[in-house]
Amino acid sequence: MTTPSDAMPPWQHFIHAVLAVLSDGRVWATADLKHAAVDAAGLSEELRAETFDTGGNRAENRVGWALSHLTRGGAVHKPQFGRSQITDAGRRLLAEHPNGVSQADVEELPEYWNYVPVKRSRRAPQEDSDDQSSYWFVGAYFRSDTVQDQTEAFVREGIWRNGYADKYLDLVRAMQPGERIAIKAAFTRKYDLPFDTHGYPVSVMAIKATGTIEYNDGDGRTVTVDWDPLPDEQREWYFYTNQQTVWRVRADQWTSRSLIDFTFDGADQDLDSFRNYGTWADRFGDDADDASPTVSQTSAGASNEADQTDEETPDTDTYGIDEIIDDGCFIDRAELATHLEVLRRKKNLILQGPPGTGKTWLAKRLARALIGMRAPGGLLTPVQFHPSTSYEEFVRGWRPNGEGRLDLEDGLFLKAVAAAQADPGHSHVVVIEEINRANLAQVFGELLTLLEADKRTASEALTLSTPRSGEPAMFLPTNLYVIGTMNLADRSLAMVDFALRRRFAFADLAPTFNDAWRTWVRRNSIDDSFLLGIAARVEAINESIRDDRALGEQYCIGHSFFTPPHHDPIVDPELWIDQVVEQEIRPLLTEYWFDAPERVNRALETLRR
């Protein structure tokens, strides 16, 4: 296990101290045991006072991992949750190693490798997400005067309050009396962990308080809670975490059931199962490689011991509707809000419209707004479809490995599914440009059904056409979204069939030469009267296109043709317009009116006036 070199001893140092304290035969409460073990370890007052940035005591954290390993080895017995007592095996360890018990000594105990995590679930697995209870994991980290963590105040007042005035309102309204709720704090940690991190930081979620919802007045802000007594220690949960202030969890898959049992029933987390599952296995699994020196150095450094807070707060720098508008969107705020709300509800959205209406531009920014980050990194997966896009490329298929054999490889979409499953704390978005350029029924295959928002549960799971041995049936996670774009003017594109249309919501984008457009383009040193003239002339051409029975609304000329980049000032507006008309508009109109060149020329002259 990797630990940084400093004055604080590693957790293995506390194994002997824990056994020494328990050797009196008493049943010790965990909090008292930790204090006593720290005393027995002989730490200085300075070391005893060290804490993580998230508030936990570092020495007591290490005592906790020593206790966990002793429990796994059968040297310590837990007669009830939060209580520990030495066993005969523990006494033998002390007798055989009076000068110090090592990790290797504990791992030699027969029970260590036969360990099965304690399971205390009192609920049967529920598969129908419409009929099962919700469990709520909520944040309490926001500024009020000088206090940021509101946990103690919420417990004292018997409430939980949403720190946002315009976010999570619908989720808070959905909280029902009788449902269980927990206050959590999400962060990342690289050291002081009970497994080898291979140099990578680990997502951690501390459970700070648990309770039962008593009343919801429906304002989207506050619920009344019957809080349980605050625990002596904050239990820490790994991997399957969430940074969002409100996280709705249902017992519809093993990862969520494990979290619920851990939080509300005192079960242990089966760390080996989580470490070796999905994308976590690449970094923390038994066969994982150590991080490269670059990764280790980037996440280490002078503050490599510190926990990095990952909890969302109202002060967090996010990306939303305001930022979309600031980036140069000419659609009004209400319409953007509708697009986002439909995407959240339906899970799948297609932006369709004439050429030059900013479909791809808006699709990526709606994705960022849904995710809540300007630079979402791996949370946003872009792809462009083309006529040869296949199921094997997009979902899963056999591919040559360079050694004369074929390997079954996951495609881009299944990789996005796995990433979303392993990271329920974030929204993951796949943006598909020109979605109707491919044969969609062939590309999506059986996943076409699973795209539906109400099919994203274990009860609706389907077996893939190319399953791996022992692989369970597949269903899509609720935090995975798909945004597609469609250019309706391209005659070569396939029509989207009704089966796919039923699974997507559609938003129409239109040419937008409004005040917002003029305000934006004026930054390029173009006079407002000149822009008004452009808008009027383009609208005249678009009116002619709409009236043409062979064309119609979907063939209009969009505003993107006439929206130059901000970093490119327009010195000669007339020359700029000539270039746009000749190099971009002429080819488009020539395609529209291929049998009427004189009509094309008249339209181009109209634009140049």
N, C-alpha and C positions, 0 to 999 in steps of 0.2 A: 504494500500500500504506500502510495507516495504522499509525503508530507513535507512542508517547507522546513528549513532549518531555522529554529528560533529557540527561545528559552522555555516555551511551553512544551512539556513532554507529550509524545503521541498518546493515542488512546490506549495502546497496549500497556503503557506504564501504569495504568489505573486498574488493571485486572487484579493484581495482588491486593491492592487497597480495598477493592470492593469485597473480595472474599474475606479479608481480615475483619472488616466491619460486620459482615454477616455471620462470622464464626461464633457470635454469641447465641445463635440459634433463634433469635427473635424474628418476627415478621416485620420487615421494615417498609415504611411508605417510601415511594421513589424519591420524593423531594428530600426527605430526611437522610436517606441513603446517599444521595449525591453529595449533600453537605458534609456528611461524615467521611465519605471516601476522599473528598478533596482535602479534608483535614489530615486523614491518614497518609495521604501522598506527600505531605510536608511541603506544599507549595507556599511561596512567598505571598504576602498580601497583595503585591502588585500583580502577580500572575492570577491570583484568585479573583481579582477584580476585572480581568480582561473580558470584554464582551464583543460579540459580532455587531456589525452595523444594525442588524435587525433586532438587537436587544438581548439575545440569548447569551448565557454565560459560557465561555469557551471551555473552561475546565469541566463544568458539569455536563456539557455536551459530550466530552470525551469519556466521562464516567458512564454516560448513557450507552455509548457504543461498547464499552467493556462489559457492561451488564447484559447487553443484547447478545454478545458472543457467549458469555457464560450461560445464559439461558438456553441458547441453541445447543450448547454442549451438554446440557443436563446438570451443570454444576450449581445452577440456581433454579429454584422452582417458584412459580407465581401462583400462590393459592387463590388469588383474586386479582382483578385488574388494578394496577398501580401498587401492588404489594409484592415483596420478594423475600425469599428464605433460602438459606444454603441447603444443599442436599449432601448425601454421603459422598457423591462424586466430587463435590466441591471441597469437602473436608479432606479427602484423599489428595487432591491437588495441592492444598496448603501444606499437608504433611510431607509430600514428596518433593515440594519445591519451596522450602521455607524462606529462601532468599529472593524469590520472585517467580511469578507464574507468567510464562510467555504466551503469545498467540499460538505458537506451534504446540505448546502443551495442551491448550484448550482444544485445538483441532485434532488431537490424538484421541480424544474421548469418543467412544463408539457412537454416542447419540448425536454428535456434531454433524455427521454426514447423513444421518437418517432423519434429520430435522424436518418437520412439516409445520409451516406457519399456522399459528392459532387462528381458527376460523370461528366466528361467533355470529354468523348471519342467522337472523330470525325471519328471513323473508325468502320466499320462493322466487326464482328468476321470473321476471315479468317481461313479456315480449311485445305486448301491444301498447305502444307509446301513448295511445289515446286514453287508455284505461288505467295507467299506473300513476303512482304518486310522484311528485317532484321533490327533490332534495336540493336545498339552496345553499350555495357557497358564496359568501358575500365579503366584500372588503370593508374596512373601517378606517381607512388611512386617508384622511383629508384634513385640511387646515381649518381649525376653529380657534381663533385667538392665537395662542402660542402652542397649542396641543395638536399634533397631527394624528396620532393613533387614538381613535374614539372607542376602542373596545370596552374599557372600563366604564366609560360614561354610558354607553349603550346598555351594558349589563345592569348598571345601577338604576337607569331610568326604565328598564324593561321594554326597550324598543330597538329597532334597527332603522337607520335612515339612509336613504339614497342621497349621496352628496352632489348629484347632478340635477339641474333644473330641467334639462331637455334631453336626457339620455336614460335608457333603461326603464322608462316609465311603464311601458306595456308589460315588461317582465315583472316589475314590482307589483303591478295590479293583478298579475296572475298568481301571486302567492296566496295559498289557501290556508285557513285555520286548520291546525292539526299536522301540517307538514313540518318537517324538520329543517333547521337552518343552522349554519355554522359560519362563524367569522374566521376568515383565513388571511394569510399574508404570503404572497408569492415572492420568491427571490431565487438567485442562483448562488451556488457554493461550489468551490473546487476542492477544498480539503475538509478534514473532520467528517469524513463519510465512511460508512461501514463496508465499502466495496472500492475496488480500484477504479478510479475515474479515468485512467489512461491519459491524464493531462487535460481533460475537458471539463468545463463547468457543468454542473448538474442543476436541473430545475427542482426547486424545493418548495413545499407549501406547508407552512406551520398552521395547525389547527388551534385557534386561540380561545374559542368559546363555542358551545353548542346549546341549542334550545329548540323550543317548539313554538310555531307561530300561533298566536291566539286571536288576532283581529287584524283586518286589513280594511282601512277606510276608503281605499280606491283612488287615492290622490297620486299614486305612482311614486311617492316619496317615503312614506313611513308605514311600518307595520309594528304591532305590539307583539312582544316575544316573552315567553316564559323561559328565561335563561337558566340553564343548569349552573350549579356552583362552578366558579372558575377552577380549572384543573391545577394541580400542583406543578405540573410541567406541560409545556406545549409540545405535543407530539408532531413529528415531522414526516411528511409524505413526499415521495419522490417520483419524478418522471411525468406522471399524468397529472399536470397542474394547469392552472388557469390564472392569468393576470387580470382578467376583466373584473370589474366591481361586482357584477351579478352573473353567476354561473348556475344555470339550471341543469341538474344532473338527474338522469333516470336510470334505473337498474336494468338496462336493456343489453348490456354487454359486460364481459368479465372485468374489464378495467374499471368501469363505473361502479359495478357491484362491489368490487374490492375496496374502492374509495369510500363508499357508503358504510360498509362494514367496519372499516378502519376508524372512521370518524365517529359514528354513532353507536357502535357495538363493541369497540375496543379490540377489534381483531388486529393481527399483525399484517404488515404488508409483505407479500411474497416477493422479496427484492429480486431473487434469481429469475422469476418469471418475467418481471418487468424489464430487467436488464437485457434479457435475451429475446425481447419481443420487438418486431417491426424495426423502425429506424433507430431505436435506442440500442439495438444489438450492435450496430456499426461502431458505436463509440464505447459502450459499456459492457457488451456481451463477453462471454467466455473466450470468443475467438477474435475480439477486437484488437486492433493495433494501437499503439501509443500515438498520441497526437504528434504532429510534426513539430520540430523546434520552433518554427514560426508561430504556430497556433499557441504553443505553451508559453512562449515569451509574450505574445500579444495579450493573453489572458492572465499573465502573471505580473511580475514587476514588483514595485515597492508595496503595492496594496493587495498582493495576491492572497492574503488571508481574509480579506473583507468579503462579506456577503454583498451581492449586488441586488439592490431592491428592484423587483420586477412588477410590483403591484401598481395597478392603474390608479391615478388620482385625478381629481378635477383640474389639477395644475399641469398634468402631463401634456407635453407637446404632441398634438395629434393632427391628423389630416381629415378634413370634413368638407361640407358644402361651401363654407366661406373660402376655403383654400382652392376649391375647384373654380369658383368665380374669380378669385384673385389670379389664377393661372391663365385666365382668358376664355372662360366659358360665357357664352352669350344667352344661355337659357336661364330663365328666372329661377329664383330660389325654390319656389313652391314646386315647380316641375322637377327639379333635381331631387328634392326631398321625396317626391312620389316615386321616382325611379329607384331610389335607395330602399324605400319601404317595400316596394314590390319585390325587389331583389332579395331582401331579407325573408320575406314571406314565401315567395315562390321558389327560391334557391337558384333559379335559372332565368336569365334575361337575355333577350336578343335586341340589339339596337339596329334598326333598319332605316334606310333612307337613301336619297339620291347621292350621287358622287359629290364629294367636297363638303359634307355636312359634319365632319369631325367624329365619325363613329368610333374609330379605333382610339383616337385621342380621348374621347369621353369614356370609353369602356375601361381604359387603364386608370383613369382618375376616379371613376366610380368604384373600381376595385380598391384603390388606395383609401378612399373614404370609408368603405365597408371594413377594411382592415384597420383603419385608423392611423396609418403611418404614411408619410411622404416617401420614405425609402423602405418598402416592405420586404426587400430581399427575396428569400425563397418562399415567402407567403403568396407571391404573385407569380403565376406560371403562364407566360404567353406562348401561343402557338398559332401558326397560320395553316389552314387547311388548303389542300390542292386536290385535283382530280385523282391522284394516285395515293392519297392518304388511306391507310388501311387499318383494320382492327389490330393486326399484328404489330403495326407501328404505334398505334395510339393506346391500345389496351395491353395486349400481351401476345407474344408469338415466338416462334423458334427462329433463332438467328445463328449464323456461323460464328464460331469462336476463334477462328484462325488456326485451329489444330485439327481441322478436318471433321469436327463434330458440331452438333447443333445444341445450343443452350436455350432453355426457356427463359425469356427476358421480359420483365415488366416494361410496358411502354410509359409514355409521359403521364397519361391520366392515372394509371394505377400508382405511380410514384407520388403523384399529388394526393391521391387517396390515403396512402400510407403516411405521408407527412401530416395530413390533417388528423388522422386517427391518433398519431403520436403527440399531437400538439393541440389539444382541445381548447387551450387558452387563447387561440388566435383564429380568426377567419382566414381560410385559404381560398384563393380565387384562381380559376383557370380562365384566361381570356383567349377565345378562339376567333381569330380574324378570318373573315370570309368563310363563315361556317358552312354556307351552302355551296361551296366549291367541291365538296366531297360527297360521296354517297353515304349519307348520315346513318341510315339503317345498318349498312354494312360496317361502318367505322365504329359505332357504339355497340352494336350487337345486343346482348342481353342487358347491358347497362342502360339501354334506352328506358326500360321500365324503372330501373333503380334511381334514375334522375329525379323522379317525382318527389316532392317535399314530403308527402305522407307515406312514402315507401322506404324511408330511410330508417328502418328499424330492423332488428334481428328477425322478427317474424316474417318480413318480406324478403329475406336474403335469398339469393340465387347462386347456383354453382356456375362458375365461369366455364366458357367453352374449352379452355385449356387449363384445367386445375392442376395444382401441384399435389403431390401425394400428402394426404392428411390435411389438406387445406380446408378450412371451414367455408361454408357458403358466404358470399359477399353481399354486403349492403354498404351504401355510401354514408359517411359521417355527416351529421347535421351542420358542421362548420365548413363544409366544402361547397363553394358556389361556382357557377359557370356563367360567364358573360360572352355572348357571341355577337359578331357584327355581320350584317348582310347588305350588300350593294344590290339594290333591286333593279338597277338599270343595265346590268350585264346580261345579255341574252344567252351567254354561254353557261350560265349558272343553273344548277338543278333547282327545281322547286322543292321547298321543304314540305315533307308529307305531313298529314294531319296528326299522325301519331306523335311526331316530334313537336308540332305546334302546341299540342295539349300539355306538354311538359314544360314549355317555356312561356314566360310572359314576353310581350313585344312592346317596344317603345319606338315611336316614329320620330325621326329627326328631320327637320326641314331647313331650307336655307333661311338664315337669320341675319338680315341686314338691318339691325335695330340700333337704338341709341348705344347699347353696350358695345356693339361691334364698332361703331364710329369712334367711341371713346377710346377703345383699345387701339385702333389703327392710327388715330391721331398722334399717338406716341412716336410714330415713324415720320413725323414732320410732314404730314399730309393735311391740307386744309379741309375743314369740315364741309364746305360747299362742294368740293371736289368729290368727297365721299358720298354726299347726298346724291350727286349726279350718277356715280357708279351704281348705287343701290337702285335708283329709279330705272336705269338702263338694263340692269340684270333682271329686275322684276318684269320689265317689258318682254325680254326674251323668255323668261320662265312662264309668263302668261301664254305666250305662243306655244310653248312646249306642253303646257297643261291642256290646251285646246286641241292638240294634235291627237286624233283617235289612235294613232299607231304608237304614241308615246304615253304621255300622262304625267301625273304628279311625281312619280318616282324617278323621272328623268331630268328633273330641274337642276339648275346649276347651283352648287352650294357656295357658302361664304368662304370656305377654306381657300379657294382659289385666289381670293382677294384679301387675304389676311397674312401679310408678310411677317417674318420673325422680328421680334423687338430689337434684336442686336444688329439689324440691317436697315439703317435709315434710308428712306427713299428720297434721293436728291432730285430726280426728275420724274414726277408722278405720271406724266404723259408717256414717257418711255417705258416705265414700269407696266402701265396698262397695255401698251402695244405688245410687250413681251409675253404677258400673261395670256392675252387674246391669241397670239400666233402660236405659242408653244404649248398651251394647255387647253384653251377653249376650242380652237379650231379643230384639233383632232377629235374632240368629244362630239362637236356638232356634225362633223363629217361622218361619224359613225351613225349618229341619229338620222340624218337626212342624206344618206349615201346616194340616193337617186335624185336629189334636188340640190345641186351645188350652188345654184343661184340663191336659194333660200339661206344656205350657210353664209354666203358672202353678205347678204343683207343683214343678217343677225350680227355678224362681226362688225360691220360698219356702224350698226346701232350702238354697240359697246364702245366704239372708239370716239364717238361724238363728244 
